[in-house]
Amino acid sequence: MNPEFAIELLKNMMFQALAVAAPFLITAMVVGLAVSLFQAVTTIHEQTLVFVPKILAVVAIALLLMPWIVRSLVEFTTAVIEKIPQMVQ
């Protein structure tokens, strides 16, 4: 495996990880911001109030995006397996 091939593989792997994780992170951030804004407006400062909406939103996003995530990971894995002969050269 030459260095250029390894770098390209690592770059693709990092991009794939970011693409899969981004919807979950963005959803948790937006829900957390919305709940924090709600707490600031209503002066309710309960620390545990943030967790339930975040968990529900992340689970909903996981259920909604699961087909895309699985398809994306299968395509990436297939591409890596197809490149195995190039790795040993």
All heavy atoms as an XYZ file, in Angstrom:
686
protein
N       0.864     -1.171      0.000
C       0.000      0.000      0.000
C       0.912      1.236      0.000
O       1.731      1.391      0.900
C      -0.900     -0.010      1.235
C      -1.783      1.191      1.306
S      -2.880      1.373      2.733
C      -3.367     -0.221      3.196
N       0.743      2.070     -0.977
C       1.562      3.282     -1.031
C       0.940      4.371     -0.145
O      -0.231      4.311      0.212
C       1.739      3.752     -2.478
C       0.423      4.045     -3.159
O      -0.615      4.088     -2.510
N       0.460      4.244     -4.458
N       1.724      5.370      0.217
C       1.229      6.404      1.136
C       0.028      7.182      0.589
O      -0.869      7.548      1.354
C       2.433      7.331      1.314
C       3.609      6.506      0.984
C       3.161      5.511     -0.039
N       0.007      7.432     -0.732
C      -1.108      8.187     -1.306
C      -2.425      7.429     -1.161
O      -3.463      8.012     -0.855
C      -0.852      8.489     -2.792
C       0.298      9.431     -3.046
C       1.642      8.728     -3.028
O       1.684      7.488     -3.192
O       2.653      9.419     -2.819
N      -2.351      6.112     -1.381
C      -3.550      5.283     -1.252
C      -4.035      5.265      0.197
O      -5.237      5.368      0.463
C      -3.254      3.864     -1.743
C      -4.454      2.974     -1.775
C      -5.383      3.092     -2.796
C      -4.677      2.048     -0.773
C      -6.500      2.285     -2.829
C      -5.797      1.246     -0.794
C      -6.711      1.372     -1.820
N      -3.101      5.148      1.140
C      -3.466      5.129      2.560
C      -4.096      6.463      2.982
O      -5.090      6.482      3.710
C      -2.239      4.827      3.406
N      -3.529      7.547      2.499
C      -4.074      8.866      2.837
C      -5.475      9.029      2.260
O      -6.380      9.545      2.925
C      -3.128      9.977      2.354
C      -1.861      9.967      3.206
C      -3.802     11.343      2.421
C      -0.765     10.864      2.699
N      -5.659      8.594      1.021
C      -6.981      8.679      0.391
C      -8.011      7.833      1.156
O      -9.144      8.259      1.378
C      -6.892      8.216     -1.066
C      -8.171      8.359     -1.831
C      -8.570      9.796     -2.074
O      -7.699     10.680     -2.079
O      -9.775     10.044     -2.244
N      -7.602      6.639      1.568
C      -8.497      5.765      2.329
C      -8.864      6.389      3.671
O     -10.035      6.386      4.071
C      -7.841      4.398      2.533
C      -8.671      3.346      3.248
C      -9.910      3.015      2.423
C      -7.841      2.106      3.484
N      -7.880      6.944      4.376
C      -8.162      7.595      5.658
C      -9.034      8.831      5.481
O      -9.918      9.092      6.301
C      -6.853      7.970      6.348
C      -6.089      6.802      6.966
C      -4.734      7.259      7.453
C      -6.883      6.188      8.097
N      -8.799      9.580      4.405
C      -9.630     10.762      4.138
C     -11.081     10.354      3.904
O     -12.005     10.968      4.454
C      -9.091     11.515      2.930
C      -9.819     12.809      2.650
C      -9.232     13.531      1.464
C      -9.762     12.850      0.219
N      -9.529     13.589     -1.010
N     -11.287      9.318      3.108
C     -12.650      8.832      2.853
C     -13.302      8.308      4.128
O     -14.499      8.506      4.342
C     -12.633      7.748      1.777
C     -12.324      8.309      0.411
O     -12.458      9.502      0.174
N     -11.896      7.444     -0.488
N     -12.510      7.637      4.958
C     -13.049      7.101      6.205
C     -13.464      8.226      7.155
O     -14.527      8.155      7.774
C     -11.998      6.212      6.884
C     -12.539      5.436      8.041
S     -11.373      4.328      8.879
C      -9.910      4.377      7.946
N     -12.656      9.268      7.250
C     -12.994     10.400      8.117
C     -14.239     11.120      7.604
O     -15.106     11.513      8.388
C     -11.814     11.380      8.184
C     -10.570     10.774      8.758
S     -10.610     10.730     10.508
C      -9.778     12.239     10.859
N     -14.332     11.293      6.279
C     -15.508     11.938      5.704
C     -16.759     11.106      5.969
O     -17.818     11.651      6.298
C     -15.317     12.157      4.206
C     -16.516     12.774      3.552
C     -16.803     14.113      3.727
C     -17.376     12.014      2.789
C     -17.912     14.696      3.147
C     -18.490     12.575      2.200
C     -18.758     13.924      2.385
N     -16.645      9.787      5.835
C     -17.791      8.898      6.075
C     -18.236      8.984      7.534
O     -19.435      9.051      7.817
C     -17.414      7.453      5.705
C     -18.550      6.490      5.799
C     -19.585      6.719      4.725
O     -19.281      7.206      3.649
N     -20.805      6.379      5.007
N     -17.286      8.970      8.450
C     -17.622      9.075      9.872
C     -18.305     10.408     10.181
O     -19.289     10.453     10.932
C     -16.359      8.922     10.713
N     -17.807     11.472      9.584
C     -18.419     12.786      9.786
C     -19.819     12.848      9.198
O     -20.743     13.391      9.815
C     -17.532     13.870      9.160
C     -17.997     15.299      9.341
C     -17.954     15.686     10.809
C     -17.138     16.236      8.522
N     -19.990     12.272      8.022
C     -21.302     12.290      7.363
C     -22.336     11.497      8.159
O     -23.511     11.874      8.208
C     -21.189     11.737      5.945
N     -21.915     10.409      8.786
C     -22.850      9.595      9.559
C     -23.152     10.244     10.916
O     -24.293     10.219     11.382
C     -22.303      8.159      9.742
C     -23.106      7.384     10.757
C     -22.300      7.436      8.403
N     -22.156     10.850     11.536
C     -22.345     11.415     12.871
C     -22.986     12.803     12.861
O     -23.631     13.190     13.848
C     -21.003     11.491     13.594
N     -22.828     13.542     11.773
C     -23.299     14.934     11.736
C     -24.788     15.100     12.022
O     -25.160     16.000     12.797
C     -22.935     15.565     10.396
N     -25.680     14.293     11.439
C     -27.112     14.510     11.746
C     -27.437     14.355     13.232
O     -28.247     15.118     13.771
C     -27.822     13.432     10.929
C     -26.876     13.079      9.846
C     -25.505     13.279     10.410
N     -26.791     13.417     13.897
C     -27.042     13.217     15.325
C     -26.521     14.393     16.141
O     -27.202     14.890     17.039
C     -26.378     11.923     15.811
C     -26.923     10.698     15.152
C     -26.192     10.041     14.184
C     -28.164     10.198     15.492
C     -26.691      8.916     13.561
C     -28.675      9.069     14.884
C     -27.934      8.434     13.910
N     -25.316     14.849     15.818
C     -24.725     15.960     16.559
C     -25.488     17.256     16.341
O     -25.733     18.019     17.283
C     -23.261     16.132     16.149
C     -22.350     14.953     16.487
C     -20.962     15.177     15.906
C     -22.274     14.743     17.983
N     -25.886     17.512     15.103
C     -26.636     18.738     14.805
C     -28.002     18.714     15.479
O     -28.448     19.719     16.041
C     -26.752     18.925     13.285
C     -25.370     19.258     12.701
C     -27.760     20.007     12.933
C     -25.318     19.242     11.197
N     -28.663     17.557     15.453
C     -29.970     17.440     16.107
C     -29.855     17.687     17.603
O     -30.645     18.449     18.177
C     -30.574     16.048     15.859
O     -30.714     15.853     14.460
C     -31.910     15.898     16.545
N     -28.873     17.067     18.246
C     -28.690     17.260     19.688
C     -28.366     18.715     20.009
O     -28.858     19.266     20.998
C     -27.583     16.345     20.194
N     -27.567     19.351     19.154
C     -27.212     20.749     19.387
C     -28.423     21.664     19.245
O     -28.652     22.547     20.085
C     -26.125     21.177     18.407
C     -25.637     22.582     18.635
S     -24.365     23.093     17.484
C     -25.261     23.105     15.951
N     -29.229     21.450     18.206
C     -30.404     22.304     17.979
C     -31.431     22.119     19.094
O     -31.989     23.097     19.608
C     -31.010     22.019     16.590
C     -32.373     22.661     16.442
C     -30.073     22.499     15.503
N     -31.679     20.883     19.484
C     -32.644     20.632     20.561
C     -32.126     21.200     21.880
O     -32.883     21.815     22.639
C     -32.944     19.117     20.684
C     -33.738     18.820     21.942
C     -33.686     18.637     19.455
N     -30.849     21.036     22.150
C     -30.268     21.605     23.361
C     -30.378     23.117     23.386
O     -30.689     23.720     24.420
N     -30.132     23.743     22.245
C     -30.262     25.199     22.156
C     -31.704     25.642     22.359
O     -31.973     26.622     23.069
C     -29.747     25.681     20.799
C     -29.714     27.177     20.570
C     -28.724     27.834     21.524
C     -29.340     27.472     19.135
N     -32.639     24.916     21.755
C     -34.055     25.265     21.905
C     -34.513     25.116     23.353
O     -35.231     25.973     23.884
C     -34.905     24.395     20.990
N     -34.105     24.039     24.004
C     -34.490     23.834     25.401
C     -33.833     24.883     26.291
O     -34.460     25.406     27.225
C     -34.152     22.400     25.859
C     -34.323     22.248     27.352
C     -35.006     21.399     25.117
N     -32.585     25.226     26.014
C     -31.914     26.267     26.799
C     -32.605     27.614     26.637
O     -32.755     28.364     27.598
C     -30.453     26.378     26.376
O     -29.761     25.200     26.677
N     -33.006     27.908     25.409
C     -33.745     29.149     25.169
C     -35.075     29.139     25.920
O     -35.461     30.135     26.539
C     -33.972     29.342     23.674
C     -34.614     30.644     23.245
C     -33.724     31.822     23.603
C     -34.881     30.619     21.750
N     -35.767     28.015     25.885
C     -37.026     27.871     26.616
C     -36.802     28.062     28.116
O     -37.588     28.738     28.794
C     -37.635     26.491     26.336
C     -38.849     26.193     27.152
C     -40.063     26.780     26.865
C     -38.772     25.316     28.227
C     -41.193     26.508     27.626
C     -39.888     25.034     28.993
C     -41.107     25.632     28.692
N     -35.718     27.477     28.645
C     -35.421     27.626     30.066
C     -35.090     29.069     30.418
O     -35.477     29.556     31.486
C     -34.251     26.723     30.464
C     -34.613     25.271     30.568
C     -33.418     24.420     30.951
O     -32.286     24.760     30.654
N     -33.687     23.297     31.594
N     -34.397     29.752     29.539
C     -34.049     31.154     29.816
C     -35.282     32.049     29.796
O     -35.403     32.966     30.608
C     -33.034     31.644     28.790
N     -36.199     31.768     28.874
C     -37.406     32.585     28.759
C     -38.345     32.350     29.938
O     -38.940     33.287     30.465
C     -38.118     32.309     27.416
C     -39.495     32.925     27.366
C     -37.255     32.818     26.265
N     -38.478     31.097     30.349
C     -39.437     30.772     31.416
C     -38.812     30.739     32.800
O     -39.519     30.497     33.770
C     -40.080     29.401     31.147
O     -39.066     28.407     31.116
C     -40.851     29.417     29.846
N     -37.543     30.967     32.906
C     -36.784     30.911     34.160
C     -36.919     29.569     34.867
O     -36.881     29.492     36.089
C     -37.154     32.052     35.132
O     -38.515     31.895     35.540
C     -36.911     33.414     34.515
N     -37.108     28.505     34.094
C     -37.071     27.145     34.645
C     -35.639     26.652     34.450
O     -35.177     26.525     33.322
C     -38.055     26.215     33.914
C     -39.475     26.711     34.066
C     -37.905     24.784     34.410
C     -40.479     25.933     33.233
N     -34.947     26.377     35.533
C     -33.543     25.980     35.428
C     -33.338     24.560     35.956
O     -32.503     24.307     36.814
C     -32.649     26.966     36.174
C     -32.676     28.324     35.570
N     -32.169     28.594     34.328
C     -33.189     29.492     36.019
C     -32.343     29.859     34.036
N     -32.977     30.438     35.058
N     -34.079     23.655     35.396
C     -33.966     22.252     35.767
C     -32.931     21.605     34.846
O     -33.087     21.617     33.630
C     -35.314     21.558     35.631
C     -35.314     20.099     36.019
C     -34.973     19.879     37.475
O     -35.340     20.714     38.317
O     -34.303     18.875     37.754
N     -31.869     21.044     35.405
C     -30.789     20.473     34.603
C     -31.214     19.235     33.832
O     -30.732     18.987     32.739
C     -29.606     20.121     35.509
C     -28.951     21.325     36.141
C     -28.292     22.226     35.120
O     -27.834     21.763     34.086
N     -28.283     23.515     35.396
N     -32.118     18.457     34.399
C     -32.517     17.206     33.736
C     -33.531     17.421     32.626
O     -33.803     16.500     31.871
C     -33.113     16.230     34.767
O     -34.226     16.845     35.406
C     -32.077     15.850     35.803
N     -34.056     18.619     32.490
C     -35.058     18.908     31.465
C     -34.481     18.785     30.060
O     -35.192     18.475     29.113
C     -35.624     20.319     31.678
C     -36.707     20.779     30.714
C     -37.947     19.911     30.877
C     -37.043     22.229     30.953
N     -33.203     18.969     29.903
C     -32.567     18.944     28.591
C     -32.458     17.522     28.043
O     -32.552     17.300     26.842
C     -31.170     19.593     28.674
C     -30.477     19.575     27.330
C     -31.279     21.017     29.189
N     -32.275     16.542     28.895
C     -31.925     15.192     28.437
C     -33.058     14.478     27.711
O     -32.819     13.844     26.689
C     -31.446     14.339     29.619
C     -30.140     14.823     30.170
C     -30.076     15.350     31.441
C     -28.987     14.769     29.413
C     -28.879     15.809     31.948
C     -27.787     15.226     29.911
C     -27.736     15.746     31.189
N     -34.264     14.562     28.206
C     -35.377     13.825     27.592
C     -35.662     14.301     26.171
O     -35.729     13.476     25.253
C     -36.639     13.881     28.491
C     -37.827     13.262     27.788
C     -36.373     13.199     29.818
N     -35.795     15.602     25.910
C     -36.010     16.012     24.512
C     -34.842     15.658     23.596
O     -35.044     15.275     22.443
C     -36.176     17.530     24.597
C     -36.531     17.809     25.994
C     -35.910     16.741     26.812
N     -33.601     15.772     24.110
C     -32.445     15.413     23.296
C     -32.463     13.939     22.935
O     -32.229     13.571     21.783
C     -31.140     15.713     24.038
C     -30.552     17.033     23.740
C     -29.160     17.093     24.331
C     -28.691     18.495     24.446
N     -27.360     18.616     25.020
N     -32.733     13.091     23.904
C     -32.766     11.653     23.649
C     -33.869     11.307     22.659
O     -33.654     10.531     21.719
C     -32.929     10.876     24.972
C     -31.661     10.993     25.806
C     -33.262      9.408     24.710
C     -31.787     10.435     27.192
N     -35.042     11.885     22.850
C     -36.149     11.613     21.929
C     -35.831     12.091     20.511
O     -36.131     11.402     19.526
C     -37.430     12.264     22.438
C     -38.015     11.673     23.725
C     -39.235     12.481     24.165
C     -38.368     10.222     23.530
N     -35.215     13.258     20.387
C     -34.877     13.784     19.066
C     -33.812     12.939     18.382
O     -33.905     12.649     17.184
C     -34.402     15.227     19.190
N     -32.809     12.504     19.122
C     -31.742     11.680     18.539
C     -32.284     10.312     18.136
O     -31.934      9.785     17.069
C     -30.548     11.564     19.508
C     -29.556     10.510     19.055
C     -29.852     12.913     19.634
N     -33.151      9.734     18.942
C     -33.761      8.449     18.572
C     -34.637      8.617     17.337
O     -34.621      7.769     16.428
C     -34.562      7.866     19.761
C     -35.438      6.715     19.326
C     -33.612      7.411     20.855
N     -35.396      9.709     17.264
C     -36.235      9.954     16.090
C     -35.388     10.118     14.834
O     -35.709      9.563     13.776
C     -37.100     11.186     16.315
N     -34.295     10.854     14.936
C     -33.393     11.030     13.787
C     -32.762      9.704     13.408
O     -32.590      9.400     12.220
C     -32.315     12.095     14.122
C     -32.755     13.471     13.715
C     -30.984     11.797     13.533
C     -33.113     13.727     12.303
N     -32.415      8.880     14.401
C     -31.830      7.566     14.102
C     -32.820      6.691     13.347
O     -32.451      6.031     12.364
C     -31.392      6.880     15.402
N     -34.062      6.683     13.776
C     -35.072      5.885     13.086
C     -35.355      6.421     11.691
O     -35.551      5.652     10.751
C     -36.362      5.845     13.906
C     -36.287      5.076     15.222
C     -37.583      5.224     16.001
C     -35.967      3.624     14.973
N     -35.359      7.727     11.553
C     -35.635      8.349     10.266
C     -34.503      8.125      9.262
O     -34.748      7.844      8.091
C     -35.875      9.845     10.464
C     -36.243     10.646      9.231
C     -37.648     10.238      8.779
C     -36.196     12.125      9.539
N     -33.265      8.219      9.722
C     -32.112      8.135      8.823
C     -31.458      6.759      8.761
O     -30.447      6.605      8.072
C     -31.065      9.169      9.235
C     -31.468     10.630      9.083
C     -30.337     11.532      9.532
C     -31.861     10.932      7.657
N     -31.996      5.783      9.473
C     -31.356      4.471      9.514
C     -31.167      3.852      8.127
O     -30.085      3.319      7.843
C     -32.134      3.516     10.427
C     -31.386      2.245     10.719
S     -29.806      2.515     11.541
C     -30.313      3.155     13.101
N     -32.146      3.898      7.217
C     -31.901      3.318      5.886
C     -30.739      3.999      5.153
O     -29.910      3.330      4.537
C     -33.217      3.534      5.141
C     -34.237      3.694      6.205
C     -33.535      4.323      7.369
N     -30.656      5.313      5.237
C     -29.569      6.024      4.584
C     -28.220      5.684      5.208
O     -27.225      5.493      4.495
C     -29.814      7.528      4.664
C     -28.632      8.310      4.179
C     -28.267      8.519      2.888
C     -27.651      8.948      4.991
N     -27.113      9.267      2.848
C     -26.715      9.540      4.133
C     -27.474      9.078      6.368
C     -25.622     10.248      4.603
C     -26.384      9.786      6.828
C     -25.478     10.362      5.954
N     -28.179      5.611      6.539
C     -26.930      5.308      7.238
C     -26.446      3.915      6.867
O     -25.258      3.723      6.542
C     -27.116      5.450      8.764
C     -27.316      6.917      9.127
C     -25.932      4.870      9.520
C     -27.733      7.147     10.558
N     -27.337      2.941      6.897
C     -26.949      1.569      6.562
C     -26.487      1.486      5.114
O     -25.446      0.885      4.812
C     -28.113      0.594      6.839
C     -27.807     -0.782      6.287
C     -28.393      0.517      8.331
N     -27.217      2.116      4.204
C     -26.836      2.086      2.786
C     -25.476      2.746      2.579
O     -24.616      2.232      1.857
C     -27.899      2.774      1.942
C     -27.651      2.689      0.453
C     -28.783      3.276     -0.385
N     -29.136      4.644      0.010
C     -30.276      4.997      0.589
N     -31.216      4.099      0.844
N     -30.518      6.255      0.914
N     -25.256      3.864      3.235
C     -24.004      4.585      3.111
C     -22.830      3.757      3.635
O     -21.771      3.676      2.993
C     -24.102      5.903      3.869
O     -22.901      6.586      3.865
N     -23.011      3.129      4.792
C     -21.938      2.313      5.362
C     -21.677      1.059      4.544
O     -20.522      0.644      4.395
C     -22.267      1.954      6.810
C     -22.245      3.122      7.791
C     -22.677      2.664      9.178
C     -20.868      3.758      7.844
N     -22.725      0.457      3.994
C     -22.542     -0.725      3.145
C     -21.799     -0.347      1.872
O     -20.888     -1.073      1.433
C     -23.903     -1.392      2.841
C     -23.785     -2.390      1.714
C     -24.454     -2.060      4.085
N     -22.141      0.785      1.278
C     -21.439      1.228      0.069
C     -19.973      1.517      0.362
O     -19.092      1.155     -0.424
C     -22.112      2.471     -0.511
C     -23.439      2.192     -1.163
C     -24.162      3.459     -1.579
O     -23.610      4.579     -1.382
O     -25.278      3.337     -2.109
N     -19.692      2.138      1.494
C     -18.305      2.422      1.855
C     -17.527      1.131      2.095
O     -16.406      0.971      1.615
C     -18.249      3.312      3.098
C     -16.850      3.576      3.571
C     -16.045      4.455      2.882
C     -16.346      2.942      4.685
C     -14.744      4.703      3.294
C     -15.056      3.173      5.108
C     -14.255      4.058      4.418
N     -18.138      0.214      2.831
C     -17.477     -1.061      3.101
C     -17.231     -1.833      1.813
O     -16.155     -2.414      1.624
C     -18.327     -1.904      4.079
O     -18.563     -1.134      5.252
C     -17.630     -3.193      4.440
N     -18.194     -1.841      0.922
C     -18.032     -2.519     -0.365
C     -16.886     -1.895     -1.159
O     -16.072     -2.610     -1.759
C     -19.336     -2.447     -1.177
O     -20.397     -2.993     -0.393
C     -19.215     -3.198     -2.480
N     -16.811     -0.564     -1.150
C     -15.731      0.113     -1.873
C     -14.368     -0.239     -1.288
O     -13.406     -0.463     -2.029
C     -15.953      1.618     -1.849
N     -14.279     -0.314      0.036
C     -13.007     -0.664      0.674
C     -12.632     -2.114      0.353
O     -11.479     -2.412      0.042
C     -13.073     -0.427      2.198
C     -11.863     -1.022      2.899
C     -13.175      1.048      2.490
N     -13.601     -3.018      0.396
C     -13.316     -4.413      0.096
C     -12.885     -4.572     -1.356
O     -11.989     -5.370     -1.669
C     -14.546     -5.298      0.434
C     -14.716     -5.345      1.948
C     -14.394     -6.693     -0.151
C     -15.992     -6.026      2.398
N     -13.499     -3.804     -2.252
C     -13.106     -3.870     -3.653
C     -11.699     -3.336     -3.887
O     -11.051     -3.712     -4.870
C     -14.101     -3.109     -4.521
C     -15.434     -3.814     -4.661
C     -16.473     -2.981     -5.402
O     -16.199     -1.790     -5.699
O     -17.556     -3.529     -5.667
N     -11.210     -2.487     -3.019
C      -9.857     -1.918     -3.153
C      -8.784     -2.765     -2.492
O      -7.609     -2.419     -2.557
C      -9.822     -0.506     -2.563
C     -10.625      0.495     -3.369
C     -10.548      1.860     -2.747
C     -11.409      2.835     -3.520
N     -11.412      4.163     -2.921
N      -9.152     -3.879     -1.882
C      -8.160     -4.725     -1.210
C      -7.056     -5.196     -2.161
O      -5.887     -5.167     -1.771
C      -8.852     -5.908     -0.481
C      -9.573     -5.392      0.755
C      -7.848     -6.982     -0.094
C     -10.355     -6.422      1.509
N      -7.374     -5.612     -3.393
C      -6.262     -6.001     -4.277
C      -5.258     -4.877     -4.530
O      -4.061     -5.130     -4.674
C      -6.966     -6.392     -5.575
C      -8.335     -6.779     -5.160
C      -8.660     -5.904     -3.989
N      -5.709     -3.634     -4.551
C      -4.786     -2.507     -4.733
C      -3.942     -2.268     -3.490
O      -2.836     -1.739     -3.583
C      -5.566     -1.242     -5.063
C      -6.327     -1.309     -6.358
C      -7.231     -0.089     -6.534
O      -7.246      0.798     -5.693
N      -7.965     -0.073     -7.638
N      -4.456     -2.679     -2.341
C      -3.724     -2.451     -1.088
C      -2.483     -3.332     -0.984
O      -1.484     -2.929     -0.408
C      -4.639     -2.715      0.115
C      -5.707     -1.721      0.304
S      -6.635     -2.134      1.784
C      -8.139     -1.242      1.506
N      -2.551     -4.543     -1.498
C      -1.440     -5.475     -1.350
C      -0.357     -5.260     -2.399
O       0.727     -5.815     -2.296
C      -1.906     -6.938     -1.374
C      -2.652     -7.272     -0.115
C      -2.746     -7.229     -2.596
N      -0.614     -4.470     -3.394
C       0.401     -4.223     -4.431
C       1.415     -3.229     -3.972
O       1.218     -2.351     -3.260
C      -0.262     -3.726     -5.718
C      -1.104     -4.773     -6.354
C      -1.790     -4.234     -7.613
O      -1.637     -3.069     -7.956
N      -2.529     -5.094     -8.273
